[in-house]
Amino acid sequence: MPLNTPRSDGPRIRELAEIGGRTDTRDVLAHATKQAEREYDDYFIVDIDAHVSEDHFWGEVLELIDNDVWRQIGMDQFGKFAGNNALLNIQPGMSHQSVGGRIGHQGRKEPLDGVSGHPFVAAARRGMDAMGLDYQVVFPSAMLLLGMHPQDEIEVVLGRAFNRWLTEVVLPQDDRLKGMLYLPYNTPEVCEELVEKYADDDGIIGYTVCSTRNNPVHSDVYTRLYKLIEDSGKPLAFHSGYHWGDPSFAQLNRFLSMHALSFTHYNQIHVTNWIINAMPERFPRLKMVWVESGLAWIPFLMQRLDHEVLMRPSEAPGLNRLPSEYMKEMWYTSQPMERTSMELLEAGMKAFNAETQLLYSSDWPHWDWDAPSTITRLPFLSEQAKRNILGLNAARVFNLPTDRRKPAARSVLHDRPGVS
């Protein structure tokens, strides 16, 4: 029977090829679209953490480097031997996210011939429609390790170039896509310059520091930067990541082990330094968001820091409250949500007031992404809590309007009939 041929005894069926990196996003996410139709089509949903595989468009980014020397070096590497890794400090041979190719959607390279607009925007729009998202915030991927680059000037030139690519090429093509400006945190004066430059850009709804780095967040070199961000009214996000080259993880012989620990490791250190050095008292209006560390670490750190401060208060003289009280006023993204024990998950979410402080994130298209149903199917959440976490909390933090922006899930399914 030819594909898409109506059957007399049932619905139209379209056979799908094996899911892989070139599969149409709408086919990969077909079940998520059906979930959206059944469970949350009328929800306002904001995805706080999705990723652009900027290395797929790395030549475009390199062309926007504002330093003639580094642009020439980058383009030379790009054309001769480094390709999409030009100037970056990633280790392609140590990338195991696809589990030997068994997770097929990792590294999206779907054909988009004949689709208008930039290929990333076209693919992102497919993903937003398929998951039922009103807005999606995009972060870089390959650049998440730049905080460990031995050459700070490369983080600066690549950060500036990526920000230009994001604001000049990507965001103007779809106002449902929003950006968190990349801050080259190893060079504070450049961060200040970028915050001032993009303060009034409507597409930029916050600022990002990639957490995989060893900078003390409480250092006085960042005082003016934090004040600028606080005055902007936009949040500051620390997006966690991994770095197998960090001596802390030299004992670990499996990607699983390193991934489990590293994504919580860096943000735990930064949260600890932020609180114990009384940064919430110095910058009380600065909205702090902690991205892609999951949730299990939050109640652990709350209890651990409270315990230590109560025994050694003289070492945290700037605090007027327990660390857990400050942590309850920060925001956290949901992915990857640890769901092996509903009892532990419920207790943890209650500990940091998830109903008002948790922000839904998918991490699409990475291997461990979470659909919005991750939230809607939690049995202990009220209807209002689900709506808050999926979008209303984000609207409050990022100053987003809450009018519907997405197409109806039914219409999305109608445009791709017969996906089983």
C-alpha positions in Angstrom: 0.0 0.0 0.0 1.5 3.4 -0.9 2.3 5.8 1.9 -0.5 8.1 3.1 -3.1 5.9 1.3 -6.4 6.0 3.3 -7.5 2.7 4.6 -11.1 1.7 4.5 -10.9 0.1 8.0 -9.1 2.8 10.0 -7.1 6.0 10.1 -4.5 7.0 7.6 -1.2 5.4 8.4 2.2 6.6 7.3 5.2 4.4 7.8 8.3 6.1 9.2 11.9 5.3 8.5 14.1 4.6 11.5 14.5 7.7 13.6 17.9 9.4 13.1 19.6 12.7 13.1 18.0 13.6 9.7 14.5 12.6 10.6 11.9 15.5 10.4 11.6 17.0 13.9 7.8 16.7 13.6 8.1 12.9 13.3 10.5 12.6 16.2 8.1 14.6 18.3 4.9 13.1 17.1 4.0 11.5 20.4 4.7 14.8 22.2 2.2 16.5 19.8 -0.4 14.0 20.7 0.3 14.5 24.4 -0.1 18.3 23.8 -3.5 17.7 22.2 -4.7 15.5 25.1 -3.2 17.2 28.1 -2.0 20.7 27.8 -3.1 22.4 24.5 -4.6 25.3 26.5 -1.5 25.8 28.7 0.8 28.8 28.2 4.2 27.0 27.9 7.7 28.5 27.9 10.7 26.2 27.3 13.6 27.9 29.2 16.4 25.7 27.9 16.6 24.4 24.4 19.8 24.3 22.3 21.0 25.4 19.0 23.7 23.1 17.6 25.7 26.2 16.6 28.5 24.0 15.2 26.2 23.2 12.3 26.4 26.8 11.4 29.8 27.5 12.7 31.1 29.1 9.5 28.3 31.8 9.9 29.4 32.5 13.5 33.1 32.6 12.6 32.4 35.1 9.9 31.0 37.5 12.5 34.1 37.6 14.7 35.1 41.2 15.1 38.8 40.6 15.5 40.5 40.2 12.1 43.3 38.0 13.4 41.0 35.5 15.2 38.5 35.5 12.3 41.3 34.6 9.8 42.6 31.9 12.1 39.2 30.5 12.8 38.2 30.4 9.1 41.6 28.8 8.3 41.0 26.0 10.9 37.3 25.7 9.7 38.3 25.1 6.1 41.4 22.9 6.6 41.3 20.6 9.6 39.1 21.6 12.6 35.8 22.1 10.7 32.9 22.8 13.1 35.3 22.7 16.1 37.4 25.6 14.9 38.7 27.6 17.9 36.7 25.5 20.3 38.1 23.5 23.2 35.6 20.6 23.0 36.8 17.0 22.6 34.8 15.3 19.8 36.2 11.9 20.6 34.9 12.1 24.1 31.3 12.8 23.1 29.1 9.8 24.1 25.7 11.4 24.3 24.2 9.4 21.5 25.1 6.1 23.2 26.9 4.8 20.2 24.3 6.1 17.8 21.4 4.5 19.6 19.8 7.8 20.5 19.0 9.0 17.0 17.8 12.5 17.5 21.0 13.7 19.1 22.7 16.1 16.6 19.8 17.2 14.4 20.6 17.6 10.7 17.2 17.2 9.1 16.8 18.3 5.4 15.1 21.7 5.1 15.3 22.2 1.4 12.7 24.6 0.2 11.8 25.8 3.7 11.9 29.6 4.0 14.2 31.3 6.5 17.2 30.2 8.3 17.5 26.4 8.7 17.8 26.5 12.5 14.7 28.8 12.8 12.7 26.5 10.5 13.7 23.4 12.6 13.1 25.2 15.9 9.6 26.3 14.7 8.8 22.7 13.9 9.9 21.7 17.4 8.0 24.4 19.2 4.8 23.6 17.3 5.2 19.9 17.8 5.7 20.2 21.6 3.1 22.9 22.0 5.4 25.7 23.1 4.5 29.4 23.1 8.1 30.5 23.6 11.5 28.8 23.5 14.8 30.1 24.9 17.8 28.9 23.0 21.3 28.4 24.4 24.5 27.4 22.6 25.8 23.8 22.8 29.5 23.4 21.8 30.3 26.7 23.4 29.2 25.6 26.9 32.8 24.6 27.7 34.4 27.9 26.7 34.8 28.9 30.4 37.6 26.3 30.5 39.3 27.5 27.3 43.0 28.4 28.1 42.7 31.5 25.9 40.3 34.0 27.4 40.4 36.1 24.3 38.8 33.3 22.3 35.9 33.1 24.6 35.5 36.9 24.1 35.6 36.8 20.3 33.4 33.7 20.0 30.9 35.1 22.6 30.6 38.3 20.7 30.2 36.6 17.4 27.6 34.1 18.7 25.6 37.0 20.2 25.6 38.8 16.9 24.5 35.6 15.1 21.7 35.1 17.6 20.4 38.7 17.5 21.0 39.5 13.9 20.3 36.2 12.1 18.1 34.0 14.3 15.9 35.9 16.7 14.5 38.4 14.2 13.0 35.6 12.1 10.6 34.3 14.8 9.6 36.3 17.9 8.6 33.0 19.7 12.4 32.4 19.9 14.2 34.2 22.7 17.8 34.4 23.7 19.9 34.6 26.8 23.0 36.6 25.9 26.3 34.7 26.2 28.6 36.4 28.7 32.4 35.7 28.4 32.6 35.6 32.1 36.4 35.2 32.3 36.6 38.8 31.1 34.2 40.9 33.2 34.7 44.2 31.4 33.5 42.7 28.2 30.5 41.2 30.0 29.6 44.7 31.2 30.0 46.1 27.6 27.6 43.4 26.3 25.0 43.9 28.9 24.9 47.6 28.1 24.9 47.0 24.4 21.9 44.6 24.4 20.0 46.0 27.4 17.1 47.2 25.1 17.0 44.2 22.7 13.6 42.7 23.0 14.8 39.3 21.8 17.3 39.1 24.7 15.4 38.3 27.9 18.3 37.5 30.1 22.0 36.8 30.4 23.9 33.5 30.6 27.1 32.4 32.2 28.2 28.9 31.3 28.9 27.3 34.7 31.7 25.0 33.6 34.5 27.3 34.8 36.5 27.9 38.0 35.8 31.6 38.6 34.6 32.6 42.1 31.2 34.2 41.5 31.6 36.4 44.6 34.7 38.2 43.3 34.6 42.0 43.4 35.6 42.1 39.7 31.9 41.2 39.0 30.3 43.9 41.1 29.6 46.4 38.3 28.3 43.6 36.1 25.8 42.3 38.6 24.6 45.8 39.2 24.1 46.4 35.5 22.1 43.2 35.2 20.1 43.9 38.3 19.2 47.3 37.0 18.1 45.8 33.6 15.4 43.8 35.3 16.5 40.7 33.3 17.7 37.5 35.1 21.1 36.1 35.2 21.3 32.4 34.4 24.1 29.9 35.2 23.9 27.1 32.7 25.7 24.0 33.9 27.6 21.5 31.9 30.4 18.9 32.0 34.1 18.8 31.5 35.7 15.5 31.7 39.1 17.2 31.7 38.4 18.7 35.1 40.7 17.0 37.7 37.6 16.5 39.9 36.3 13.9 37.5 39.6 12.2 36.6 38.7 9.1 38.6 35.5 8.5 36.6 35.7 6.0 33.8 32.1 6.2 32.4 30.3 9.1 30.7 27.3 8.2 32.8 29.2 8.8 36.0 30.8 12.0 34.9 27.5 13.3 33.5 25.6 12.5 36.7 27.9 14.5 38.9 29.3 17.3 36.7 26.0 19.0 35.9 25.3 19.4 39.6 28.9 20.0 40.6 29.5 23.4 39.0 26.2 24.9 40.0 26.5 23.7 43.6 29.8 25.5 43.9 28.4 28.7 42.4 25.3 28.7 44.5 27.4 28.0 47.6 29.7 30.9 46.9 26.8 33.2 45.9 25.0 32.6 49.2 27.8 32.3 51.8 29.4 35.5 50.5 26.0 37.2 50.9 25.5 38.1 47.3 21.6 38.0 47.7 22.0 40.8 50.3 24.2 42.9 48.0 22.0 42.4 45.0 18.5 41.7 46.3 16.7 42.5 43.0 19.0 40.3 40.9 16.9 37.3 39.6 19.1 34.2 39.6 18.3 31.2 37.5 20.1 27.8 37.7 19.9 25.8 34.5 20.2 22.1 33.6 21.3 20.6 36.9 18.1 18.7 37.6 16.4 19.0 41.0 17.8 16.4 43.4 20.8 18.5 44.4 18.7 21.5 45.6 17.2 20.1 48.8 20.6 18.5 49.6 22.4 21.8 49.3 19.7 23.7 51.2 20.0 21.3 54.2 23.8 21.0 54.0 24.4 24.8 54.0 21.9 25.5 56.7 23.6 22.9 58.9 27.1 24.5 58.3 25.9 28.0 58.8 24.2 27.2 62.1 27.5 25.7 63.4 29.8 28.4 61.9 27.8 31.6 61.6 30.9 33.8 62.0 32.1 32.6 58.5 28.9 34.0 56.9 28.5 37.3 58.6 26.6 38.9 55.7 23.7 36.6 55.9 20.5 37.7 57.6 18.7 34.4 56.9 19.5 30.7 56.5 20.9 29.7 53.1 17.8 27.7 52.3 15.7 30.9 52.6 17.7 32.5 49.9 17.6 29.4 47.7 13.8 29.5 47.9 13.9 32.8 46.2 16.0 31.6 43.2 14.6 29.9 40.1 15.6 26.5 38.8 14.9 24.7 35.5 13.3 21.3 35.5 15.4 19.2 33.2 16.7 16.6 33.7 14.0 15.8 36.2 14.9 12.8 38.4 11.7 10.7 38.6 12.8 7.3 40.0 11.1 8.1 43.3 7.9 10.2 43.3 8.2 10.5 47.1 11.6 12.1 46.9 10.7 14.3 44.0 7.6 15.6 45.7 9.6 16.4 48.9 12.3 18.1 47.0 10.0 20.2 45.0 8.1 21.2 48.1 11.4 22.2 49.8 12.2 24.9 47.3 8.6 26.0 46.5 8.6 24.5 43.0 5.1 25.9 42.4 6.6 29.4 42.1 10.3 28.8 41.6 10.5 26.0 39.0 10.7 26.7 35.2 10.0 24.1 32.6 12.9 23.3 30.3 13.1 20.6 27.6 16.9 20.6 26.7 15.7 19.7 23.2 17.3 18.3 21.1 19.8 16.7 23.4 19.7 13.0 24.3 18.0 13.4 27.7 15.3 16.0 26.8 12.0 16.3 28.7 8.6 16.9 27.1 6.0 19.2 28.8 4.2 16.0 29.9 7.1 15.5 32.3 5.3 18.2 34.4 1.6 17.5 33.6 1.9 13.8 34.6 3.3 14.5 38.1 0.5 13.1 40.3 1.2 15.4 43.3 1.0 18.8 41.5 -2.2 20.9 41.5 -3.5 22.2 38.2 -2.3 25.7 39.0 1.2 24.4 39.9 1.4 22.7 36.5 0.4 25.9 34.7 2.9 27.9 36.8 5.8 25.6 36.2 5.1 25.2 32.5 4.9 28.9 31.7 3.5 31.4 34.1 6.5 31.4 36.4 8.7 32.1 33.3 6.4 34.9 32.2 7.0 36.5 35.6 10.7 36.0 35.6 11.4 37.0 32.0 8.6 39.6 31.6 6.8 37.7 28.8 3.2 38.4 27.7 1.0 35.3 28.3 -1.2 35.5 25.2 -1.3 32.3 23.1 1.5 32.2 20.4 1.4 28.5 19.3 -0.9 26.8 16.8 -3.4 24.3 18.1 -2.0 20.8 18.5 -4.8 19.4 16.4 -3.8 21.6 13.5 -0.2 20.5 13.8 -1.3 16.9 13.7 -3.5 17.6 10.8 -0.6 18.9 8.8 1.3 15.7 9.4 -1.4 13.1 9.0 -1.0 9.4 9.7 2.0 9.6 12.1 1.6 6.6 14.3 
